[in-house]
Amino acid sequence: MPSSDLAFSLVWAQLVANFCETLFYGIYLVTFCYCIPTLFMKGTKAEERWLQPYEIHWVMVGIACTLFVVCAFDVFIGFAHNMGVLSTANDPIKAFLTVPSWINTARLQGNIK
């Protein structure tokens, strides 16, 4: 496979992956915003009330918020990495496969052999 074909496919794969990740993050964001109140409220329409601090499942709230922050960070660094590589790198393939890059390390990407 010529390197130009590899360059085209890897760059487009990164862009499509970032697009799909952003799309699914948007779905997750809407779902998260609709579901998070259930961790702090109890009852149905007429009898709905806020939970007291001792009634809240803090472990579940912590896990949900941690997952939200990790997903948001991953989407952000993926977008920043794609924009940085595509706007400044002379060789996008080498930039995408550079292991010492902190973004590649954070996203668990490595050399493809």
N, CA, C and O atoms as a GROMACS GRO file, in nm:
protein
  452
    1MET      N    1   0.085  -0.118   0.000
    1MET     CA    2   0.000   0.000   0.000
    1MET      C    3   0.089   0.123   0.000
    1MET      O    4   0.174   0.137   0.088
    2PRO      N    5   0.073   0.212  -0.094
    2PRO     CA    6   0.154   0.334  -0.097
    2PRO      C    7   0.126   0.422   0.024
    2PRO      O    8   0.016   0.418   0.080
    3SER      N    9   0.226   0.499   0.065
    3SER     CA   10   0.210   0.582   0.185
    3SER      C   11   0.103   0.689   0.168
    3SER      O   12   0.042   0.730   0.266
    4SER      N   13   0.079   0.734   0.044
    4SER     CA   14  -0.025   0.835   0.024
    4SER      C   15  -0.163   0.778   0.053
    4SER      O   16  -0.250   0.848   0.105
    5ASP      N   17  -0.185   0.650   0.020
    5ASP     CA   18  -0.312   0.586   0.054
    5ASP      C   19  -0.326   0.571   0.204
    5ASP      O   20  -0.435   0.590   0.260
    6LEU      N   21  -0.216   0.537   0.271
    6LEU     CA   22  -0.218   0.523   0.415
    6LEU      C   23  -0.244   0.659   0.481
    6LEU      O   24  -0.320   0.667   0.578
    7ALA      N   25  -0.182   0.764   0.429
    7ALA     CA   26  -0.202   0.898   0.486
    7ALA      C   27  -0.347   0.940   0.473
    7ALA      O   28  -0.405   0.993   0.567
    8PHE      N   29  -0.405   0.917   0.358
    8PHE     CA   30  -0.545   0.954   0.336
    8PHE      C   31  -0.636   0.876   0.430
    8PHE      O   32  -0.725   0.934   0.491
    9SER      N   33  -0.614   0.747   0.442
    9SER     CA   34  -0.704   0.666   0.523
    9SER      C   35  -0.688   0.696   0.672
    9SER      O   36  -0.787   0.697   0.745
   10LEU      N   37  -0.566   0.719   0.720
   10LEU     CA   38  -0.546   0.746   0.861
   10LEU      C   39  -0.603   0.882   0.901
   10LEU      O   40  -0.667   0.894   1.005
   11VAL      N   41  -0.579   0.981   0.819
   11VAL     CA   42  -0.632   1.115   0.849
   11VAL      C   43  -0.784   1.114   0.848
   11VAL      O   44  -0.848   1.169   0.938
   12TRP      N   45  -0.843   1.051   0.745
   12TRP     CA   46  -0.989   1.044   0.740
   12TRP      C   47  -1.044   0.957   0.852
   12TRP      O   48  -1.152   0.986   0.904
   13ALA      N   49  -0.974   0.854   0.890
   13ALA     CA   50  -1.019   0.771   1.002
   13ALA      C   51  -1.022   0.852   1.131
   13ALA      O   52  -1.115   0.839   1.211
   14GLN      N   53  -0.920   0.936   1.152
   14GLN     CA   54  -0.919   1.021   1.272
   14GLN      C   55  -1.036   1.120   1.271
   14GLN      O   56  -1.100   1.142   1.373
   15LEU      N   57  -1.062   1.179   1.155
   15LEU     CA   58  -1.171   1.276   1.146
   15LEU      C   59  -1.307   1.210   1.164
   15LEU      O   60  -1.394   1.264   1.233
   16VAL      N   61  -1.327   1.095   1.103
   16VAL     CA   62  -1.454   1.024   1.117
   16VAL      C   63  -1.472   0.976   1.261
   16VAL      O   64  -1.582   0.982   1.315
   17ALA      N   65  -1.364   0.928   1.322
   17ALA     CA   66  -1.372   0.886   1.462
   17ALA      C   67  -1.409   1.002   1.552
   17ALA      O   68  -1.491   0.986   1.643
   18ASN      N   69  -1.350   1.118   1.528
   18ASN     CA   70  -1.383   1.235   1.610
   18ASN      C   71  -1.527   1.279   1.588
   18ASN      O   72  -1.594   1.319   1.683
   19PHE      N   73  -1.574   1.273   1.464
   19PHE     CA   74  -1.713   1.309   1.435
   19PHE      C   75  -1.808   1.214   1.507
   19PHE      O   76  -1.904   1.259   1.571
   20CYS      N   77  -1.784   1.085   1.497
   20CYS     CA   78  -1.871   0.986   1.562
   20CYS      C   79  -1.868   1.002   1.714
   20CYS      O   80  -1.971   0.993   1.781
   21GLU      N   81  -1.748   1.024   1.768
   21GLU     CA   82  -1.735   1.043   1.912
   21GLU      C   83  -1.813   1.166   1.958
   21GLU      O   84  -1.879   1.163   2.061
   22THR      N   85  -1.806   1.273   1.882
   22THR     CA   86  -1.879   1.395   1.916
   22THR      C   87  -2.030   1.374   1.905
   22THR      O   88  -2.106   1.423   1.989
   23LEU      N   89  -2.072   1.302   1.803
   23LEU     CA   90  -2.214   1.272   1.786
   23LEU      C   91  -2.268   1.192   1.905
   23LEU      O   92  -2.372   1.226   1.962
   24PHE      N   93  -2.197   1.086   1.942
   24PHE     CA   94  -2.242   1.004   2.055
   24PHE      C   95  -2.228   1.078   2.188
   24PHE      O   96  -2.306   1.053   2.280
   25TYR      N   97  -2.130   1.166   2.200
   25TYR     CA   98  -2.119   1.247   2.321
   25TYR      C   99  -2.239   1.341   2.333
   25TYR      O  100  -2.289   1.364   2.444
   26GLY      N  101  -2.286   1.394   2.221
   26GLY     CA  102  -2.406   1.478   2.224
   26GLY      C  103  -2.527   1.402   2.274
   26GLY      O  104  -2.606   1.453   2.353
   27ILE      N  105  -2.542   1.279   2.228
   27ILE     CA  106  -2.652   1.194   2.276
   27ILE      C  107  -2.636   1.168   2.425
   27ILE      O  108  -2.733   1.175   2.501
   28TYR      N  109  -2.513   1.138   2.467
   28TYR     CA  110  -2.484   1.113   2.609
   28TYR      C  111  -2.512   1.238   2.693
   28TYR      O  112  -2.566   1.227   2.803
   29LEU      N  113  -2.476   1.356   2.641
   29LEU     CA  114  -2.497   1.480   2.714
   29LEU      C  115  -2.645   1.504   2.742
   29LEU      O  116  -2.684   1.539   2.853
   30VAL      N  117  -2.728   1.486   2.639
   30VAL     CA  118  -2.872   1.505   2.657
   30VAL      C  119  -2.927   1.403   2.757
   30VAL      O  120  -3.007   1.438   2.844
   31THR      N  121  -2.886   1.279   2.744
   31THR     CA  122  -2.932   1.174   2.836
   31THR      C  123  -2.887   1.203   2.978
   31THR      O  124  -2.964   1.187   3.073
   32PHE      N  125  -2.763   1.246   2.994
   32PHE     CA  126  -2.710   1.278   3.126
   32PHE      C  127  -2.790   1.390   3.191
   32PHE      O  128  -2.826   1.382   3.309
   33CYS      N  129  -2.819   1.495   3.114
   33CYS     CA  130  -2.893   1.609   3.169
   33CYS      C  131  -3.036   1.572   3.209
   33CYS      O  132  -3.090   1.628   3.305
   34TYR      N  133  -3.096   1.479   3.138
   34TYR     CA  134  -3.231   1.437   3.174
   34TYR      C  135  -3.232   1.338   3.291
   34TYR      O  136  -3.329   1.332   3.366
   35CYS      N  137  -3.125   1.262   3.308
   35CYS     CA  138  -3.124   1.158   3.410
   35CYS      C  139  -3.063   1.201   3.543
   35CYS      O  140  -3.095   1.141   3.646
   36ILE      N  141  -2.978   1.301   3.543
   36ILE     CA  142  -2.911   1.340   3.668
   36ILE      C  143  -3.010   1.386   3.777
   36ILE      O  144  -2.983   1.362   3.894
   37PRO      N  145  -3.121   1.451   3.743
   37PRO     CA  146  -3.214   1.490   3.850
   37PRO      C  147  -3.272   1.371   3.927
   37PRO      O  148  -3.313   1.386   4.042
   38THR      N  149  -3.276   1.254   3.866
   38THR     CA  150  -3.330   1.138   3.937
   38THR      C  151  -3.241   1.098   4.054
   38THR      O  152  -3.286   1.028   4.145
   39LEU      N  153  -3.116   1.140   4.054
   39LEU     CA  154  -3.029   1.111   4.167
   39LEU      C  155  -3.053   1.204   4.285
   39LEU      O  156  -3.011   1.176   4.397
   40PHE      N  157  -3.122   1.317   4.261
   40PHE     CA  158  -3.143   1.416   4.365
   40PHE      C  159  -3.289   1.438   4.402
   40PHE      O  160  -3.318   1.513   4.495
   41MET      N  161  -3.382   1.373   4.330
   41MET     CA  162  -3.525   1.392   4.358
   41MET      C  163  -3.592   1.258   4.379
   41MET      O  164  -3.544   1.154   4.333
   42LYS      N  165  -3.706   1.262   4.449
   42LYS     CA  166  -3.780   1.141   4.480
   42LYS      C  167  -3.928   1.168   4.462
   42LYS      O  168  -3.975   1.279   4.487
   43GLY      N  169  -4.002   1.068   4.419
   43GLY     CA  170  -4.146   1.080   4.405
   43GLY      C  171  -4.186   1.104   4.261
   43GLY      O  172  -4.103   1.108   4.170
   44THR      N  173  -4.318   1.119   4.242
   44THR     CA  174  -4.372   1.147   4.109
   44THR      C  175  -4.422   1.290   4.105
   44THR      O  176  -4.405   1.365   4.201
   45LYS      N  177  -4.484   1.327   3.996
   45LYS     CA  178  -4.522   1.467   3.967
   45LYS      C  179  -4.570   1.546   4.089
   45LYS      O  180  -4.506   1.645   4.127
   46ALA      N  181  -4.680   1.506   4.151
   46ALA     CA  182  -4.739   1.585   4.260
   46ALA      C  183  -4.658   1.577   4.388
   46ALA      O  184  -4.647   1.675   4.462
   47GLU      N  185  -4.600   1.461   4.416
   47GLU     CA  186  -4.528   1.442   4.542
   47GLU      C  187  -4.377   1.453   4.527
   47GLU      O  188  -4.303   1.411   4.616
   48GLU      N  189  -4.331   1.509   4.416
   48GLU     CA  190  -4.187   1.514   4.392
   48GLU      C  191  -4.120   1.609   4.491
   48GLU      O  192  -4.169   1.718   4.518
   49ARG      N  193  -4.005   1.564   4.546
   49ARG     CA  194  -3.932   1.647   4.642
   49ARG      C  195  -3.783   1.620   4.627
   49ARG      O  196  -3.742   1.517   4.574
   50TRP      N  197  -3.703   1.717   4.673
   50TRP     CA  198  -3.558   1.701   4.674
   50TRP      C  199  -3.519   1.606   4.785
   50TRP      O  200  -3.579   1.608   4.893
   51LEU      N  201  -3.421   1.524   4.761
   51LEU     CA  202  -3.370   1.434   4.864
   51LEU      C  203  -3.286   1.511   4.964
   51LEU      O  204  -3.220   1.609   4.930
   52GLN      N  205  -3.288   1.466   5.087
   52GLN     CA  206  -3.200   1.521   5.189
   52GLN      C  207  -3.058   1.471   5.161
   52GLN      O  208  -3.042   1.365   5.099
   53PRO      N  209  -2.956   1.544   5.205
   53PRO     CA  210  -2.819   1.501   5.176
   53PRO      C  211  -2.786   1.358   5.222
   53PRO      O  212  -2.707   1.290   5.157
   54TYR      N  213  -2.844   1.313   5.331
   54TYR     CA  214  -2.817   1.177   5.378
   54TYR      C  215  -2.890   1.070   5.295
   54TYR      O  216  -2.857   0.952   5.304
   55GLU      N  217  -2.990   1.110   5.215
   55GLU     CA  218  -3.063   1.015   5.131
   55GLU      C  219  -3.000   0.996   4.992
   55GLU      O  220  -3.032   0.900   4.923
   56ILE      N  221  -2.912   1.086   4.953
   56ILE     CA  222  -2.853   1.081   4.819
   56ILE      C  223  -2.746   0.973   4.814
   56ILE      O  224  -2.667   0.958   4.907
   57HIS      N  225  -2.743   0.898   4.705
   57HIS     CA  226  -2.640   0.797   4.683
   57HIS      C  227  -2.518   0.867   4.624
   57HIS      O  228  -2.505   0.880   4.502
   58TRP      N  229  -2.428   0.912   4.711
   58TRP     CA  230  -2.316   0.995   4.669
   58TRP      C  231  -2.217   0.919   4.581
   58TRP      O  232  -2.151   0.980   4.496
   59VAL      N  233  -2.205   0.790   4.600
   59VAL     CA  234  -2.114   0.711   4.516
   59VAL      C  235  -2.164   0.713   4.371
   59VAL      O  236  -2.085   0.730   4.278
   60MET      N  237  -2.295   0.696   4.353
   60MET     CA  238  -2.351   0.697   4.218
   60MET      C  239  -2.338   0.836   4.154
   60MET      O  240  -2.311   0.846   4.035
   61VAL      N  241  -2.358   0.940   4.232
   61VAL     CA  242  -2.343   1.076   4.181
   61VAL      C  243  -2.197   1.100   4.141
   61VAL      O  244  -2.170   1.158   4.036
   62GLY      N  245  -2.104   1.055   4.224
   62GLY     CA  246  -1.962   1.071   4.194
   62GLY      C  247  -1.920   0.996   4.068
   62GLY      O  248  -1.845   1.049   3.986
   63ILE      N  249  -1.968   0.874   4.052
   63ILE     CA  250  -1.934   0.796   3.933
   63ILE      C  251  -1.994   0.860   3.808
   63ILE      O  252  -1.926   0.869   3.706
   64ALA      N  253  -2.118   0.904   3.815
   64ALA     CA  254  -2.182   0.967   3.699
   64ALA      C  255  -2.109   1.094   3.659
   64ALA      O  256  -2.087   1.118   3.540
   65CYS      N  257  -2.073   1.176   3.756
   65CYS     CA  258  -2.003   1.302   3.725
   65CYS      C  259  -1.861   1.275   3.674
   65CYS      O  260  -1.813   1.346   3.586
   66THR      N  261  -1.794   1.174   3.728
   66THR     CA  262  -1.661   1.138   3.681
   66THR      C  263  -1.665   1.090   3.536
   66THR      O  264  -1.582   1.131   3.455
   67LEU      N  265  -1.762   1.005   3.504
   67LEU     CA  266  -1.776   0.959   3.365
   67LEU      C  267  -1.804   1.075   3.271
   67LEU      O  268  -1.752   1.079   3.160
   68PHE      N  269  -1.885   1.170   3.315
   68PHE     CA  270  -1.916   1.286   3.233
   68PHE      C  271  -1.789   1.369   3.206
   68PHE      O  272  -1.766   1.410   3.092
   69VAL      N  273  -1.710   1.392   3.308
   69VAL     CA  274  -1.588   1.472   3.293
   69VAL      C  275  -1.486   1.399   3.204
   69VAL      O  276  -1.423   1.462   3.119
   70VAL      N  277  -1.471   1.269   3.222
   70VAL     CA  278  -1.376   1.193   3.140
   70VAL      C  279  -1.418   1.193   2.993
   70VAL      O  280  -1.334   1.210   2.905
   71CYS      N  281  -1.546   1.175   2.967
   71CYS     CA  282  -1.595   1.177   2.828
   71CYS      C  283  -1.576   1.315   2.765
   71CYS      O  284  -1.534   1.326   2.650
   72ALA      N  285  -1.606   1.420   2.840
   72ALA     CA  286  -1.589   1.556   2.788
   72ALA      C  287  -1.442   1.584   2.759
   72ALA      O  288  -1.410   1.645   2.657
   73PHE      N  289  -1.352   1.540   2.847
   73PHE     CA  290  -1.209   1.561   2.826
   73PHE      C  291  -1.160   1.485   2.703
   73PHE      O  292  -1.080   1.538   2.626
   74ASP      N  293  -1.207   1.363   2.684
   74ASP     CA  294  -1.165   1.284   2.569
   74ASP      C  295  -1.212   1.347   2.437
   74ASP      O  296  -1.136   1.351   2.340
   75VAL      N  297  -1.334   1.397   2.434
   75VAL     CA  298  -1.382   1.465   2.313
   75VAL      C  299  -1.300   1.591   2.286
   75VAL      O  300  -1.264   1.619   2.172
   76PHE      N  301  -1.271   1.665   2.391
   76PHE     CA  302  -1.194   1.788   2.374
   76PHE      C  303  -1.054   1.760   2.323
   76PHE      O  304  -1.009   1.824   2.228
   77ILE      N  305  -0.982   1.665   2.385
   77ILE     CA  306  -0.844   1.641   2.340
   77ILE      C  307  -0.841   1.577   2.202
   77ILE      O  308  -0.746   1.598   2.127
   78GLY      N  309  -0.943   1.499   2.167
   78GLY     CA  310  -0.948   1.444   2.032
   78GLY      C  311  -0.964   1.552   1.928
   78GLY      O  312  -0.897   1.551   1.825
   79PHE      N  313  -1.053   1.645   1.954
   79PHE     CA  314  -1.074   1.757   1.863
   79PHE      C  315  -0.950   1.845   1.855
   79PHE      O  316  -0.908   1.885   1.746
   80ALA      N  317  -0.891   1.876   1.970
   80ALA     CA  318  -0.771   1.960   1.972
   80ALA      C  319  -0.655   1.892   1.899
   80ALA      O  320  -0.579   1.958   1.827
   81HIS      N  321  -0.642   1.763   1.916
   81HIS     CA  322  -0.534   1.689   1.849
   81HIS      C  323  -0.554   1.691   1.698
   81HIS      O  324  -0.459   1.717   1.624
   82ASN      N  325  -0.674   1.663   1.652
   82ASN     CA  326  -0.701   1.665   1.507
   82ASN      C  327  -0.676   1.803   1.448
   82ASN      O  328  -0.614   1.814   1.342
   83MET      N  329  -0.723   1.906   1.514
   83MET     CA  330  -0.704   2.040   1.461
   83MET      C  331  -0.556   2.080   1.463
   83MET      O  332  -0.508   2.143   1.369
   84GLY      N  333  -0.485   2.043   1.568
   84GLY     CA  334  -0.344   2.075   1.576
   84GLY      C  335  -0.262   2.003   1.470
   84GLY      O  336  -0.175   2.063   1.407
   85VAL      N  337  -0.289   1.876   1.451
   85VAL     CA  338  -0.213   1.798   1.352
   85VAL      C  339  -0.246   1.845   1.212
   85VAL      O  340  -0.155   1.863   1.130
   86LEU      N  341  -0.372   1.864   1.181
   86LEU     CA  342  -0.410   1.897   1.045
   86LEU      C  343  -0.376   2.042   1.007
   86LEU      O  344  -0.364   2.073   0.889
   87SER      N  345  -0.360   2.128   1.104
   87SER     CA  346  -0.329   2.268   1.071
   87SER      C  347  -0.179   2.299   1.073
   87SER      O  348  -0.136   2.394   1.008
   88THR      N  349  -0.099   2.220   1.146
   88THR     CA  350   0.042   2.256   1.159
   88THR      C  351   0.141   2.151   1.110
   88THR      O  352   0.254   2.187   1.075
   89ALA      N  353   0.104   2.026   1.107
   89ALA     CA  354   0.201   1.920   1.076
   89ALA      C  355   0.226   1.908   0.926
   89ALA      O  356   0.134   1.916   0.845
   90ASN      N  357   0.353   1.890   0.892
   90ASN     CA  358   0.388   1.864   0.752
   90ASN      C  359   0.355   1.720   0.714
   90ASN      O  360   0.317   1.693   0.600
   91ASP      N  361   0.370   1.628   0.809
   91ASP     CA  362   0.342   1.487   0.785
   91ASP      C  363   0.240   1.441   0.890
   91ASP      O  364   0.277   1.404   1.001
   92PRO      N  365   0.110   1.443   0.854
   92PRO     CA  366   0.008   1.408   0.953
   92PRO      C  367   0.021   1.266   1.005
   92PRO      O  368  -0.010   1.240   1.121
   93ILE      N  369   0.067   1.173   0.921
   93ILE     CA  370   0.081   1.034   0.966
   93ILE      C  371   0.180   1.026   1.081
   93ILE      O  372   0.152   0.963   1.183
   94LYS      N  373   0.294   1.090   1.065
   94LYS     CA  374   0.395   1.086   1.170
   94LYS      C  375   0.343   1.153   1.297
   94LYS      O  376   0.370   1.106   1.407
   95ALA      N  377   0.269   1.262   1.281
   95ALA     CA  378   0.215   1.332   1.398
   95ALA      C  379   0.110   1.248   1.470
   95ALA      O  380   0.105   1.248   1.593
   96PHE      N  381   0.027   1.177   1.394
   96PHE     CA  382  -0.074   1.093   1.457
   96PHE      C  383  -0.012   0.972   1.528
   96PHE      O  384  -0.068   0.921   1.625
   97LEU      N  385   0.102   0.927   1.480
   97LEU     CA  386   0.163   0.806   1.536
   97LEU      C  387   0.277   0.834   1.633
   97LEU      O  388   0.340   0.740   1.681
   98THR      N  389   0.304   0.959   1.664
   98THR     CA  390   0.412   0.993   1.756
   98THR      C  391   0.372   0.953   1.897
   98THR      O  392   0.277   1.006   1.954
   99VAL      N  393   0.446   0.859   1.952
   99VAL     CA  394   0.414   0.809   2.086
   99VAL      C  395   0.441   0.911   2.196
   99VAL      O  396   0.360   0.922   2.288
  100PRO      N  397   0.552   0.988   2.192
  100PRO     CA  398   0.576   1.081   2.302
  100PRO      C  399   0.475   1.194   2.314
  100PRO      O  400   0.475   1.266   2.414
  101SER      N  401   0.389   1.212   2.216
  101SER     CA  402   0.287   1.316   2.227
  101SER      C  403   0.196   1.286   2.346
  101SER      O  404   0.148   1.173   2.360
  102TRP      N  405   0.172   1.385   2.430
  102TRP     CA  406   0.091   1.361   2.550
  102TRP      C  407  -0.053   1.326   2.513
  102TRP      O  408  -0.119   1.252   2.586
  103ILE      N  409  -0.103   1.377   2.401
  103ILE     CA  410  -0.240   1.345   2.360
  103ILE      C  411  -0.248   1.200   2.315
  103ILE      O  412  -0.343   1.130   2.351
  104ASN      N  413  -0.152   1.153   2.238
  104ASN     CA  414  -0.152   1.013   2.197
  104ASN      C  415  -0.141   0.921   2.318
  104ASN      O  416  -0.204   0.815   2.322
  105THR      N  417  -0.062   0.962   2.416
  105THR     CA  418  -0.049   0.881   2.537
  105THR      C  419  -0.180   0.883   2.616
  105THR      O  420  -0.222   0.780   2.667
  106ALA      N  421  -0.244   0.999   2.626
  106ALA     CA  422  -0.369   1.010   2.700
  106ALA      C  423  -0.482   0.932   2.634
  106ALA      O  424  -0.569   0.879   2.703
  107ARG      N  425  -0.480   0.924   2.501
  107ARG     CA  426  -0.585   0.852   2.429
  107ARG      C  427  -0.547   0.708   2.400
  107ARG      O  428  -0.620   0.638   2.331
  108LEU      N  429  -0.435   0.663   2.451
  108LEU     CA  430  -0.388   0.526   2.439
  108LEU      C  431  -0.366   0.485   2.294
  108LEU      O  432  -0.399   0.373   2.254
  109GLN      N  433  -0.310   0.576   2.215
  109GLN     CA  434  -0.276   0.544   2.077
  109GLN      C  435  -0.126   0.520   2.072
  109GLN      O  436  -0.050   0.581   2.147
  110GLY      N  437  -0.085   0.431   1.985
  110GLY     CA  438   0.057   0.402   1.973
  110GLY      C  439   0.096   0.380   1.829
  110GLY      O  440   0.018   0.408   1.737
  111ASN      N  441   0.216   0.331   1.808
  111ASN     CA  442   0.263   0.303   1.673
  111ASN      C  443   0.188   0.186   1.612
  111ASN      O  444   0.164   0.085   1.679
  112ILE      N  445   0.152   0.200   1.487
  112ILE     CA  446   0.089   0.092   1.412
  112ILE      C  447   0.197   0.029   1.326
  112ILE      O  448   0.262   0.098   1.247
  113LYS      N  449   0.217  -0.099   1.342
  113LYS     CA  450   0.323  -0.165   1.265
  113LYS      C  451   0.265  -0.268   1.173
  113LYS      O  452   0.339  -0.334   1.100
   0.00000   0.00000   0.00000
